[in-house]
Amino acid sequence: MATLQKKRLTSSVGGFFFVLPSIIAIAIFVYGMIAWTLNISLTNRNSSAVKAPKHVGLKNYIELMADARFTHALSNLLKFTTVFILGTLISGFIMALLLEKGIKGEGLFRSIYLYPMAISFIAMGTVWRWLLNSSQGADAGGLNLILQKLGLGFLQNNWYISEKGSMFAMTLPAIWQMSGYVLALFLAGFRGIPDDLREAARVDGASESKIYRYVLFPQLSPTFLTVLIILGHISMKVFDLIVGISGKSYVTDVLAVYMWQVTFDITNYAKGAAIAIIILLMVAIVVIPYLRYVNKNEEYR
């Protein structure tokens, strides 16, 4: 017995030292950097010339609330997040619904739908910058030219140039890229539901629509929550897609882009750090409840 306990202790110690480098790296480059950023956000370090910054408490955060550029970027981000999540959820779910019964050529369709996931946001942004060309009439290009050729010229618009609809235009490439990923998650959710449940419902006389509504859809609640969390945190820190399409334009400004400008263009490190912490808190508000939900389910199992 003592020998067995000694072996277990040795195994535990060996396992700890095996993961120790990862623990140290995470402690320094994740939590250490978060603490460092938080500390800078509480100082008056507004340029590289400030050699001995002083702590000013929450002054930077209070000033951000009165900053018109910050509130504009936050408003844009909320618009982008709302449309992006709804559009991606609906399109991905509909595609999963069409494929879940195992149609002929399903593998080909899955590959086509998932292909955009292999493209980086910055590369995709460069392509969509041309597709969302705002020129109309004889100079039309991209989507406007396609609409013109199809006789739908009345649908041409300025896309991301117009402040009114800029963020809605920005969601088009994001939805196009992430819909395939959502499709894969929902399809896996459908395939994870036992066929016995469907057969039992059919035996009880339930129609196909009722089987989906009362049997299958409720089983997809965990998948829906997972998709919601993933899309939410992706949208809140969106940066490369916006820069790839419109650059650092005021019209399409979001928090991550504004943070970059404040930190590296204006070199106001304290203000940039404060924006970074706000983005982190927004992501945490979304992710932490999900992690708690997952941990509770693991405990019940």
C-alpha positions, 0 to 999 in steps of 0.5 A: 500500500505504501509503495502504491501511494509513493508511486502516485505521489511521484506521478503527481509531482512529475506531472506538476513539473511537466506542466510547470513551464506552461503555468509560468508562461501563462502567469507571466504572459497572460495574467502578468500582462493583464496586471501590467496593463491595468496598472498603466491604465491607472496612471497618467502615462500619456506619452513615452516622455513621461518617465515617472508616471503617477497613479491617478486612479479611475481618471482615465476611465471617467474621461473615456465615458465623456469621450465622444470618439469612445462612445461612437466606437462603442456604439459601432461595436454594439451594432456590429455585435448584434447584427453579426451574432443574429446573422451568423446564428440564423444562416448557420442554423438554416444550413445545418437544418438543411444538411442534418438529414444527410443529403447527397454530397453533404461532404462537398457542401460542408467543405464549401461552407467551412472554406471561409474559415481558412481565410484570415480576417485581414486577407478577407478584409482586403478582398471585401474592400473591393467587393464593398466598393462604394462607386455607382453607375458607370464606375460601379465595382464589386457588389454594386456592379453585380447588382447593376448587371442583375438589374437591381441597381436600386440596391446599390449603396455606399456600403461602409462609406455611409455612417448610417449603414457602415457597421451593417456592411461590415457584418457581411464578410464576418457573417460569410466567414463564420456561418460555416463554423456555426453550421458545423457546431449545430450539425454536430449538435443534431447528430449527437441527438439519439435517433431513439428520441425521433422514433419514439416521437414518431410512434406517438404520432408527432409530425416532423415539425413537432419533432423538431420543435419539441424534441430536437430544438430543445436538445440544441440549447447547449450548442446554441449557448456555445455558439452565442459565447464564441460569436460574442467574444469574437465580435467584441475584439474585432480589429483586423477585419475593420482595418482590412476593409476601411482602415482606421476610419472614424465611420467604422471605428470600434474599440479595438481600432480606437485602442490601437490609434490611442496607444500607437498613433497618439502614444497615450498609453494610459488611455489605450490601456484603459480601453484594453481593460474595458474590452477585457471586461466586456469579453469576461462578462460574456465568457465567465457565466458560460464557464460557470455553466460548463463547470456545473454541468461537469459536476452533475455528470 
